[in-house]
Amino acid sequence: MRFSLGCATVLALTLVTSAASASMCPVLIKQGRDAAATMNQNDANVKNALAKLDRAAALHKEGKHVDSMREANEALGMLGLKK
């Protein structure tokens, strides 16, 4: 009984965490794109950050939300924004 209750709890927490991650990806990507739009588009950091944001969007579509958030946060760092 204890084991099944523990498994159910872990499963529930995993599902909630995944849903939260999934909803954060687009927010981070939009934040990065909005910031990049106000910067010099020819700057190497901006170009690299936009490439990372494109990769983050692709990962989000694939359901790889943790990887997507990591890429988006790296892009935000390249743009000088807080993570």
PyMOL commands that set and color helices and strands:
alter all, ss='L'
color gray80, all
select helices_A, chain A and resi 2-37+44-61+65-78
alter helices_A, ss='H'
color red, helices_A
deselect
rebuild
show_as cartoon
